[in-house]
């Protein structure tokens, strides 16, 4: 699954090419960190062995966790 993110041009208009590339690298890593943590949270909460399902609440918890660490 591919996720695309739209950011208003007005927020990006003053970025140099290298700043744009760096921003992309940073948000990719940040989102991957959130998804990794969400997977760990889901696994720790799924004691019944059901199919894994990462919910919006788990994503929110993962975001809060990654902000702290």
N, CA, C and O atoms as a Maestro MAE file, in Angstrom:
{
 s_m_m2io_version
 :::
 2.0.0
}

f_m_ct {
 s_m_title
 :::
 protein
 m_atom[276] {
  # First column is atom index #
  i_m_mmod_type
  r_m_x_coord
  r_m_y_coord
  r_m_z_coord
  i_m_residue_number
  s_m_chain_name
  s_m_pdb_residue_name
  s_m_pdb_atom_name
  i_m_atomic_number
  :::
  1 25 0.849 -1.167 0.000 1 A "UNK " " N  " 7
  2 3 0.000 0.000 0.000 1 A "UNK " " CA " 6
  3 2 0.900 1.238 0.000 1 A "UNK " " C  " 6
  4 15 1.886 1.312 0.733 1 A "UNK " " O  " 8
  5 25 0.545 2.170 -0.813 2 A "UNK " " N  " 7
  6 3 1.298 3.411 -0.899 2 A "UNK " " CA " 6
  7 2 0.476 4.526 -0.266 2 A "UNK " " C  " 6
  8 15 -0.722 4.652 -0.522 2 A "UNK " " O  " 8
  9 25 1.133 5.331 0.562 3 A "UNK " " N  " 7
  10 3 0.488 6.485 1.172 3 A "UNK " " CA " 6
  11 2 1.164 7.736 0.642 3 A "UNK " " C  " 6
  12 15 2.388 7.865 0.688 3 A "UNK " " O  " 8
  13 25 0.363 8.643 0.145 4 A "UNK " " N  " 7
  14 3 0.895 9.917 -0.334 4 A "UNK " " CA " 6
  15 2 0.411 11.020 0.586 4 A "UNK " " C  " 6
  16 15 -0.730 11.002 1.047 4 A "UNK " " O  " 8
  17 25 1.282 11.977 0.849 5 A "UNK " " N  " 7
  18 3 0.963 13.085 1.740 5 A "UNK " " CA " 6
  19 2 1.018 14.378 0.944 5 A "UNK " " C  " 6
  20 15 1.975 14.636 0.213 5 A "UNK " " O  " 8
  21 25 -0.012 15.179 1.095 6 A "UNK " " N  " 7
  22 3 -0.043 16.476 0.422 6 A "UNK " " CA " 6
  23 2 0.225 17.585 1.428 6 A "UNK " " C  " 6
  24 15 -0.377 17.625 2.502 6 A "UNK " " O  " 8
  25 25 1.129 18.477 1.071 7 A "UNK " " N  " 7
  26 3 1.441 19.639 1.890 7 A "UNK " " CA " 6
  27 2 1.267 20.861 0.991 7 A "UNK " " C  " 6
  28 15 1.713 20.871 -0.157 7 A "UNK " " O  " 8
  29 25 0.625 21.870 1.520 8 A "UNK " " N  " 7
  30 3 0.342 23.073 0.729 8 A "UNK " " CA " 6
  31 2 1.633 23.658 0.173 8 A "UNK " " C  " 6
  32 15 2.649 23.723 0.865 8 A "UNK " " O  " 8
  33 25 1.576 24.082 -1.086 9 A "UNK " " N  " 7
  34 3 2.733 24.696 -1.731 9 A "UNK " " CA " 6
  35 2 3.273 25.871 -0.923 9 A "UNK " " C  " 6
  36 15 4.482 26.096 -0.879 9 A "UNK " " O  " 8
  37 25 2.383 26.611 -0.288 10 A "UNK " " N  " 7
  38 3 2.819 27.781 0.484 10 A "UNK " " CA " 6
  39 2 3.752 27.394 1.628 10 A "UNK " " C  " 6
  40 15 4.564 28.211 2.064 10 A "UNK " " O  " 8
  41 25 3.646 26.162 2.117 11 A "UNK " " N  " 7
  42 3 4.529 25.694 3.184 11 A "UNK " " CA " 6
  43 2 5.899 25.286 2.641 11 A "UNK " " C  " 6
  44 15 6.876 25.232 3.388 11 A "UNK " " O  " 8
  45 25 5.967 25.002 1.349 12 A "UNK " " N  " 7
  46 3 7.182 24.445 0.754 12 A "UNK " " CA " 6
  47 2 7.911 25.403 -0.179 12 A "UNK " " C  " 6
  48 15 9.017 25.103 -0.628 12 A "UNK " " O  " 8
  49 25 7.317 26.534 -0.474 13 A "UNK " " N  " 7
  50 3 7.823 27.396 -1.537 13 A "UNK " " CA " 6
  51 2 9.235 27.924 -1.322 13 A "UNK " " C  " 6
  52 15 9.916 28.237 -2.299 13 A "UNK " " O  " 8
  53 25 9.694 28.033 -0.093 14 A "UNK " " N  " 7
  54 3 11.023 28.586 0.161 14 A "UNK " " CA " 6
  55 2 12.100 27.529 0.402 14 A "UNK " " C  " 6
  56 15 13.236 27.865 0.738 14 A "UNK " " O  " 8
  57 25 11.752 26.274 0.234 15 A "UNK " " N  " 7
  58 3 12.720 25.210 0.471 15 A "UNK " " CA " 6
  59 2 13.675 25.061 -0.716 15 A "UNK " " C  " 6
  60 15 13.262 25.085 -1.876 15 A "UNK " " O  " 8
  61 25 14.932 24.911 -0.400 16 A "UNK " " N  " 7
  62 3 15.901 24.572 -1.448 16 A "UNK " " CA " 6
  63 2 15.678 23.101 -1.826 16 A "UNK " " C  " 6
  64 15 14.967 22.377 -1.130 16 A "UNK " " O  " 8
  65 25 16.281 22.678 -2.912 17 A "UNK " " N  " 7
  66 3 16.154 21.275 -3.326 17 A "UNK " " CA " 6
  67 2 16.677 20.339 -2.246 17 A "UNK " " C  " 6
  68 15 16.068 19.308 -1.958 17 A "UNK " " O  " 8
  69 25 17.809 20.702 -1.649 18 A "UNK " " N  " 7
  70 3 18.369 19.824 -0.618 18 A "UNK " " CA " 6
  71 2 17.495 19.810 0.637 18 A "UNK " " C  " 6
  72 15 17.379 18.776 1.295 18 A "UNK " " O  " 8
  73 25 16.885 20.938 0.972 19 A "UNK " " N  " 7
  74 3 15.970 20.978 2.118 19 A "UNK " " CA " 6
  75 2 14.731 20.135 1.842 19 A "UNK " " C  " 6
  76 15 14.240 19.441 2.732 19 A "UNK " " O  " 8
  77 25 14.230 20.190 0.630 20 A "UNK " " N  " 7
  78 3 13.085 19.374 0.243 20 A "UNK " " CA " 6
  79 2 13.415 17.885 0.361 20 A "UNK " " C  " 6
  80 15 12.619 17.107 0.887 20 A "UNK " " O  " 8
  81 25 14.586 17.497 -0.127 21 A "UNK " " N  " 7
  82 3 15.020 16.101 -0.033 21 A "UNK " " CA " 6
  83 2 15.164 15.671 1.425 21 A "UNK " " C  " 6
  84 15 14.756 14.572 1.801 21 A "UNK " " O  " 8
  85 25 15.745 16.546 2.238 22 A "UNK " " N  " 7
  86 3 15.933 16.231 3.656 22 A "UNK " " CA " 6
  87 2 14.596 16.084 4.362 22 A "UNK " " C  " 6
  88 15 14.423 15.175 5.175 22 A "UNK " " O  " 8
  89 25 13.651 16.962 4.065 23 A "UNK " " N  " 7
  90 3 12.326 16.883 4.664 23 A "UNK " " CA " 6
  91 2 11.660 15.559 4.317 23 A "UNK " " C  " 6
  92 15 11.065 14.918 5.183 23 A "UNK " " O  " 8
  93 25 11.756 15.148 3.060 24 A "UNK " " N  " 7
  94 3 11.184 13.863 2.643 24 A "UNK " " CA " 6
  95 2 11.805 12.707 3.411 24 A "UNK " " C  " 6
  96 15 11.094 11.802 3.849 24 A "UNK " " O  " 8
  97 25 13.118 12.725 3.577 25 A "UNK " " N  " 7
  98 3 13.811 11.657 4.297 25 A "UNK " " CA " 6
  99 2 13.377 11.611 5.759 25 A "UNK " " C  " 6
  100 15 13.183 10.538 6.330 25 A "UNK " " O  " 8
  101 25 13.230 12.786 6.349 26 A "UNK " " N  " 7
  102 3 12.846 12.859 7.760 26 A "UNK " " CA " 6
  103 2 11.413 12.377 7.966 26 A "UNK " " C  " 6
  104 15 11.158 11.595 8.881 26 A "UNK " " O  " 8
  105 25 10.476 12.824 7.138 27 A "UNK " " N  " 7
  106 3 9.103 12.377 7.383 27 A "UNK " " CA " 6
  107 2 8.935 10.914 7.060 27 A "UNK " " C  " 6
  108 15 8.111 10.246 7.686 27 A "UNK " " O  " 8
  109 25 9.684 10.386 6.106 28 A "UNK " " N  " 7
  110 3 9.630 8.945 5.816 28 A "UNK " " CA " 6
  111 2 10.109 8.160 7.037 28 A "UNK " " C  " 6
  112 15 9.466 7.193 7.446 28 A "UNK " " O  " 8
  113 25 11.228 8.570 7.615 29 A "UNK " " N  " 7
  114 3 11.763 7.878 8.790 29 A "UNK " " CA " 6
  115 2 10.803 8.010 9.968 29 A "UNK " " C  " 6
  116 15 10.554 7.036 10.679 29 A "UNK " " O  " 8
  117 25 10.267 9.201 10.176 30 A "UNK " " N  " 7
  118 3 9.350 9.416 11.299 30 A "UNK " " CA " 6
  119 2 8.103 8.531 11.158 30 A "UNK " " C  " 6
  120 15 7.665 7.920 12.133 30 A "UNK " " O  " 8
  121 25 7.546 8.463 9.978 31 A "UNK " " N  " 7
  122 3 6.358 7.636 9.768 31 A "UNK " " CA " 6
  123 2 6.694 6.154 9.943 31 A "UNK " " C  " 6
  124 15 5.906 5.404 10.517 31 A "UNK " " O  " 8
  125 25 7.852 5.733 9.454 32 A "UNK " " N  " 7
  126 3 8.262 4.339 9.638 32 A "UNK " " CA " 6
  127 2 8.447 4.022 11.118 32 A "UNK " " C  " 6
  128 15 8.079 2.934 11.563 32 A "UNK " " O  " 8
  129 25 9.010 4.951 11.889 33 A "UNK " " N  " 7
  130 3 9.155 4.755 13.335 33 A "UNK " " CA " 6
  131 2 7.794 4.603 14.006 33 A "UNK " " C  " 6
  132 15 7.614 3.750 14.875 33 A "UNK " " O  " 8
  133 25 6.841 5.433 13.600 34 A "UNK " " N  " 7
  134 3 5.482 5.341 14.151 34 A "UNK " " CA " 6
  135 2 4.862 3.991 13.813 34 A "UNK " " C  " 6
  136 15 4.255 3.353 14.673 34 A "UNK " " O  " 8
  137 25 5.011 3.556 12.570 35 A "UNK " " N  " 7
  138 3 4.439 2.269 12.166 35 A "UNK " " CA " 6
  139 2 5.099 1.102 12.894 35 A "UNK " " C  " 6
  140 15 4.423 0.143 13.267 35 A "UNK " " O  " 8
  141 25 6.411 1.174 13.098 36 A "UNK " " N  " 7
  142 3 7.103 0.127 13.858 36 A "UNK " " CA " 6
  143 2 6.572 0.059 15.290 36 A "UNK " " C  " 6
  144 15 6.299 -1.024 15.806 36 A "UNK " " O  " 8
  145 25 6.428 1.214 15.921 37 A "UNK " " N  " 7
  146 3 5.911 1.248 17.286 37 A "UNK " " CA " 6
  147 2 4.462 0.786 17.333 37 A "UNK " " C  " 6
  148 15 4.070 0.082 18.264 37 A "UNK " " O  " 8
  149 25 3.661 1.170 16.349 38 A "UNK " " N  " 7
  150 3 2.264 0.722 16.291 38 A "UNK " " CA " 6
  151 2 2.198 -0.798 16.191 38 A "UNK " " C  " 6
  152 15 1.345 -1.427 16.818 38 A "UNK " " O  " 8
  153 25 3.085 -1.382 15.413 39 A "UNK " " N  " 7
  154 3 3.128 -2.840 15.312 39 A "UNK " " CA " 6
  155 2 3.471 -3.486 16.641 39 A "UNK " " C  " 6
  156 15 2.882 -4.503 17.007 39 A "UNK " " O  " 8
  157 25 4.420 -2.907 17.367 40 A "UNK " " N  " 7
  158 3 4.778 -3.442 18.681 40 A "UNK " " CA " 6
  159 2 3.612 -3.299 19.660 40 A "UNK " " C  " 6
  160 15 3.317 -4.222 20.419 40 A "UNK " " O  " 8
  161 25 2.954 -2.144 19.639 41 A "UNK " " N  " 7
  162 3 1.808 -1.937 20.531 41 A "UNK " " CA " 6
  163 2 0.689 -2.924 20.221 41 A "UNK " " C  " 6
  164 15 0.104 -3.514 21.130 41 A "UNK " " O  " 8
  165 25 0.396 -3.099 18.947 42 A "UNK " " N  " 7
  166 3 -0.677 -4.023 18.559 42 A "UNK " " CA " 6
  167 2 -0.335 -5.436 19.026 42 A "UNK " " C  " 6
  168 15 -1.194 -6.138 19.558 42 A "UNK " " O  " 8
  169 25 0.899 -5.848 18.833 43 A "UNK " " N  " 7
  170 3 1.305 -7.199 19.234 43 A "UNK " " CA " 6
  171 2 1.180 -7.388 20.744 43 A "UNK " " C  " 6
  172 15 0.784 -8.457 21.208 43 A "UNK " " O  " 8
  173 25 1.517 -6.355 21.507 44 A "UNK " " N  " 7
  174 3 1.439 -6.471 22.969 44 A "UNK " " CA " 6
  175 2 -0.002 -6.481 23.462 44 A "UNK " " C  " 6
  176 15 -0.281 -7.003 24.541 44 A "UNK " " O  " 8
  177 25 -0.909 -5.919 22.697 45 A "UNK " " N  " 7
  178 3 -2.321 -5.857 23.104 45 A "UNK " " CA " 6
  179 2 -3.154 -7.010 22.549 45 A "UNK " " C  " 6
  180 15 -4.281 -7.234 22.992 45 A "UNK " " O  " 8
  181 25 -2.616 -7.725 21.604 46 A "UNK " " N  " 7
  182 3 -3.356 -8.793 20.937 46 A "UNK " " CA " 6
  183 2 -3.010 -10.129 21.582 46 A "UNK " " C  " 6
  184 15 -2.297 -10.952 21.008 46 A "UNK " " O  " 8
  185 25 -3.520 -10.320 22.765 47 A "UNK " " N  " 7
  186 3 -3.220 -11.550 23.498 47 A "UNK " " CA " 6
  187 2 -4.008 -12.750 23.032 47 A "UNK " " C  " 6
  188 15 -3.671 -13.877 23.393 47 A "UNK " " O  " 8
  189 25 -5.039 -12.550 22.247 48 A "UNK " " N  " 7
  190 3 -5.906 -13.657 21.837 48 A "UNK " " CA " 6
  191 2 -5.450 -14.329 20.553 48 A "UNK " " C  " 6
  192 15 -6.043 -15.324 20.134 48 A "UNK " " O  " 8
  193 25 -4.413 -13.807 19.926 49 A "UNK " " N  " 7
  194 3 -3.919 -14.422 18.701 49 A "UNK " " CA " 6
  195 2 -4.749 -14.106 17.471 49 A "UNK " " C  " 6
  196 15 -4.605 -14.762 16.439 49 A "UNK " " O  " 8
  197 25 -5.611 -13.112 17.569 50 A "UNK " " N  " 7
  198 3 -6.398 -12.707 16.401 50 A "UNK " " CA " 6
  199 2 -5.488 -12.105 15.342 50 A "UNK " " C  " 6
  200 15 -4.327 -11.797 15.613 50 A "UNK " " O  " 8
  201 25 -6.020 -11.938 14.129 51 A "UNK " " N  " 7
  202 3 -5.250 -11.280 13.082 51 A "UNK " " CA " 6
  203 2 -4.880 -9.875 13.543 51 A "UNK " " C  " 6
  204 15 -5.703 -9.179 14.138 51 A "UNK " " O  " 8
  205 25 -3.649 -9.459 13.272 52 A "UNK " " N  " 7
  206 3 -3.235 -8.115 13.687 52 A "UNK " " CA " 6
  207 2 -4.077 -7.033 13.011 52 A "UNK " " C  " 6
  208 15 -4.393 -7.116 11.825 52 A "UNK " " O  " 8
  209 25 -4.426 -6.023 13.795 53 A "UNK " " N  " 7
  210 3 -5.132 -4.867 13.250 53 A "UNK " " CA " 6
  211 2 -4.671 -3.623 13.993 53 A "UNK " " C  " 6
  212 15 -4.907 -3.477 15.192 53 A "UNK " " O  " 8
  213 25 -4.017 -2.739 13.276 54 A "UNK " " N  " 7
  214 3 -3.566 -1.488 13.868 54 A "UNK " " CA " 6
  215 2 -4.672 -0.462 13.666 54 A "UNK " " C  " 6
  216 15 -5.030 -0.122 12.539 54 A "UNK " " O  " 8
  217 25 -5.198 0.016 14.771 55 A "UNK " " N  " 7
  218 3 -6.313 0.961 14.746 55 A "UNK " " CA " 6
  219 2 -5.795 2.399 14.846 55 A "UNK " " C  " 6
  220 15 -4.613 2.637 15.097 55 A "UNK " " O  " 8
  221 25 -6.702 3.339 14.644 56 A "UNK " " N  " 7
  222 3 -6.352 4.756 14.784 56 A "UNK " " CA " 6
  223 2 -5.868 5.047 16.202 56 A "UNK " " C  " 6
  224 15 -4.949 5.844 16.390 56 A "UNK " " O  " 8
  225 25 -6.471 4.415 17.189 57 A "UNK " " N  " 7
  226 3 -6.051 4.623 18.577 57 A "UNK " " CA " 6
  227 2 -4.611 4.156 18.786 57 A "UNK " " C  " 6
  228 15 -3.847 4.807 19.498 57 A "UNK " " O  " 8
  229 25 -4.243 3.050 18.179 58 A "UNK " " N  " 7
  230 3 -2.871 2.547 18.294 58 A "UNK " " CA " 6
  231 2 -1.907 3.502 17.600 58 A "UNK " " C  " 6
  232 15 -0.819 3.767 18.112 58 A "UNK " " O  " 8
  233 25 -2.299 4.019 16.440 59 A "UNK " " N  " 7
  234 3 -1.449 5.005 15.757 59 A "UNK " " CA " 6
  235 2 -1.248 6.222 16.657 59 A "UNK " " C  " 6
  236 15 -0.129 6.715 16.793 59 A "UNK " " O  " 8
  237 25 -2.327 6.708 17.273 60 A "UNK " " N  " 7
  238 3 -2.212 7.856 18.179 60 A "UNK " " CA " 6
  239 2 -1.272 7.558 19.341 60 A "UNK " " C  " 6
  240 15 -0.458 8.403 19.714 60 A "UNK " " O  " 8
  241 25 -1.379 6.365 19.911 61 A "UNK " " N  " 7
  242 3 -0.491 5.982 21.012 61 A "UNK " " CA " 6
  243 2 0.956 5.906 20.540 61 A "UNK " " C  " 6
  244 15 1.869 6.319 21.255 61 A "UNK " " O  " 8
  245 25 1.164 5.381 19.344 62 A "UNK " " N  " 7
  246 3 2.512 5.276 18.791 62 A "UNK " " CA " 6
  247 2 3.106 6.657 18.545 62 A "UNK " " C  " 6
  248 15 4.295 6.870 18.783 62 A "UNK " " O  " 8
  249 25 2.298 7.588 18.075 63 A "UNK " " N  " 7
  250 3 2.768 8.968 17.861 63 A "UNK " " CA " 6
  251 2 3.203 9.565 19.186 63 A "UNK " " C  " 6
  252 15 4.273 10.167 19.274 63 A "UNK " " O  " 8
  253 25 2.386 9.408 20.218 64 A "UNK " " N  " 7
  254 3 2.731 9.953 21.523 64 A "UNK " " CA " 6
  255 2 4.014 9.322 22.064 64 A "UNK " " C  " 6
  256 15 4.856 10.012 22.640 64 A "UNK " " O  " 8
  257 25 4.157 8.025 21.878 65 A "UNK " " N  " 7
  258 3 5.369 7.343 22.340 65 A "UNK " " CA " 6
  259 2 6.604 7.861 21.613 65 A "UNK " " C  " 6
  260 15 7.631 8.124 22.238 65 A "UNK " " O  " 8
  261 25 6.505 8.008 20.294 66 A "UNK " " N  " 7
  262 3 7.686 8.448 19.539 66 A "UNK " " CA " 6
  263 2 8.038 9.901 19.825 66 A "UNK " " C  " 6
  264 15 9.190 10.301 19.654 66 A "UNK " " O  " 8
  265 25 7.067 10.694 20.256 67 A "UNK " " N  " 7
  266 3 7.365 12.087 20.655 67 A "UNK " " CA " 6
  267 2 8.243 12.105 21.902 67 A "UNK " " C  " 6
  268 15 9.099 12.976 22.055 67 A "UNK " " O  " 8
  269 25 8.025 11.145 22.784 68 A "UNK " " N  " 7
  270 3 8.749 11.085 24.054 68 A "UNK " " CA " 6
  271 2 10.154 10.520 23.872 68 A "UNK " " C  " 6
  272 15 11.079 10.911 24.583 68 A "UNK " " O  " 8
  273 25 10.313 9.608 22.928 69 A "UNK " " N  " 7
  274 3 11.582 8.898 22.785 69 A "UNK " " CA " 6
  275 2 12.090 9.127 21.414 69 A "UNK " " C  " 6
  276 15 13.156 8.623 21.058 69 A "UNK " " O  " 8
  :::
 }
 m_bond[275] {
  # First column is bond index #
  i_m_from
  i_m_to
  i_m_order
  :::
  1 1 2 1
  2 2 3 1
  3 3 4 2
  4 3 5 1
  5 5 6 1
  6 6 7 1
  7 7 8 2
  8 7 9 1
  9 9 10 1
  10 10 11 1
  11 11 12 2
  12 11 13 1
  13 13 14 1
  14 14 15 1
  15 15 16 2
  16 15 17 1
  17 17 18 1
  18 18 19 1
  19 19 20 2
  20 19 21 1
  21 21 22 1
  22 22 23 1
  23 23 24 2
  24 23 25 1
  25 25 26 1
  26 26 27 1
  27 27 28 2
  28 27 29 1
  29 29 30 1
  30 30 31 1
  31 31 32 2
  32 31 33 1
  33 33 34 1
  34 34 35 1
  35 35 36 2
  36 35 37 1
  37 37 38 1
  38 38 39 1
  39 39 40 2
  40 39 41 1
  41 41 42 1
  42 42 43 1
  43 43 44 2
  44 43 45 1
  45 45 46 1
  46 46 47 1
  47 47 48 2
  48 47 49 1
  49 49 50 1
  50 50 51 1
  51 51 52 2
  52 51 53 1
  53 53 54 1
  54 54 55 1
  55 55 56 2
  56 55 57 1
  57 57 58 1
  58 58 59 1
  59 59 60 2
  60 59 61 1
  61 61 62 1
  62 62 63 1
  63 63 64 2
  64 63 65 1
  65 65 66 1
  66 66 67 1
  67 67 68 2
  68 67 69 1
  69 69 70 1
  70 70 71 1
  71 71 72 2
  72 71 73 1
  73 73 74 1
  74 74 75 1
  75 75 76 2
  76 75 77 1
  77 77 78 1
  78 78 79 1
  79 79 80 2
  80 79 81 1
  81 81 82 1
  82 82 83 1
  83 83 84 2
  84 83 85 1
  85 85 86 1
  86 86 87 1
  87 87 88 2
  88 87 89 1
  89 89 90 1
  90 90 91 1
  91 91 92 2
  92 91 93 1
  93 93 94 1
  94 94 95 1
  95 95 96 2
  96 95 97 1
  97 97 98 1
  98 98 99 1
  99 99 100 2
  100 99 101 1
  101 101 102 1
  102 102 103 1
  103 103 104 2
  104 103 105 1
  105 105 106 1
  106 106 107 1
  107 107 108 2
  108 107 109 1
  109 109 110 1
  110 110 111 1
  111 111 112 2
  112 111 113 1
  113 113 114 1
  114 114 115 1
  115 115 116 2
  116 115 117 1
  117 117 118 1
  118 118 119 1
  119 119 120 2
  120 119 121 1
  121 121 122 1
  122 122 123 1
  123 123 124 2
  124 123 125 1
  125 125 126 1
  126 126 127 1
  127 127 128 2
  128 127 129 1
  129 129 130 1
  130 130 131 1
  131 131 132 2
  132 131 133 1
  133 133 134 1
  134 134 135 1
  135 135 136 2
  136 135 137 1
  137 137 138 1
  138 138 139 1
  139 139 140 2
  140 139 141 1
  141 141 142 1
  142 142 143 1
  143 143 144 2
  144 143 145 1
  145 145 146 1
  146 146 147 1
  147 147 148 2
  148 147 149 1
  149 149 150 1
  150 150 151 1
  151 151 152 2
  152 151 153 1
  153 153 154 1
  154 154 155 1
  155 155 156 2
  156 155 157 1
  157 157 158 1
  158 158 159 1
  159 159 160 2
  160 159 161 1
  161 161 162 1
  162 162 163 1
  163 163 164 2
  164 163 165 1
  165 165 166 1
  166 166 167 1
  167 167 168 2
  168 167 169 1
  169 169 170 1
  170 170 171 1
  171 171 172 2
  172 171 173 1
  173 173 174 1
  174 174 175 1
  175 175 176 2
  176 175 177 1
  177 177 178 1
  178 178 179 1
  179 179 180 2
  180 179 181 1
  181 181 182 1
  182 182 183 1
  183 183 184 2
  184 183 185 1
  185 185 186 1
  186 186 187 1
  187 187 188 2
  188 187 189 1
  189 189 190 1
  190 190 191 1
  191 191 192 2
  192 191 193 1
  193 193 194 1
  194 194 195 1
  195 195 196 2
  196 195 197 1
  197 197 198 1
  198 198 199 1
  199 199 200 2
  200 199 201 1
  201 201 202 1
  202 202 203 1
  203 203 204 2
  204 203 205 1
  205 205 206 1
  206 206 207 1
  207 207 208 2
  208 207 209 1
  209 209 210 1
  210 210 211 1
  211 211 212 2
  212 211 213 1
  213 213 214 1
  214 214 215 1
  215 215 216 2
  216 215 217 1
  217 217 218 1
  218 218 219 1
  219 219 220 2
  220 219 221 1
  221 221 222 1
  222 222 223 1
  223 223 224 2
  224 223 225 1
  225 225 226 1
  226 226 227 1
  227 227 228 2
  228 227 229 1
  229 229 230 1
  230 230 231 1
  231 231 232 2
  232 231 233 1
  233 233 234 1
  234 234 235 1
  235 235 236 2
  236 235 237 1
  237 237 238 1
  238 238 239 1
  239 239 240 2
  240 239 241 1
  241 241 242 1
  242 242 243 1
  243 243 244 2
  244 243 245 1
  245 245 246 1
  246 246 247 1
  247 247 248 2
  248 247 249 1
  249 249 250 1
  250 250 251 1
  251 251 252 2
  252 251 253 1
  253 253 254 1
  254 254 255 1
  255 255 256 2
  256 255 257 1
  257 257 258 1
  258 258 259 1
  259 259 260 2
  260 259 261 1
  261 261 262 1
  262 262 263 1
  263 263 264 2
  264 263 265 1
  265 265 266 1
  266 266 267 1
  267 267 268 2
  268 267 269 1
  269 269 270 1
  270 270 271 1
  271 271 272 2
  272 271 273 1
  273 273 274 1
  274 274 275 1
  275 275 276 2
  :::
 }
}
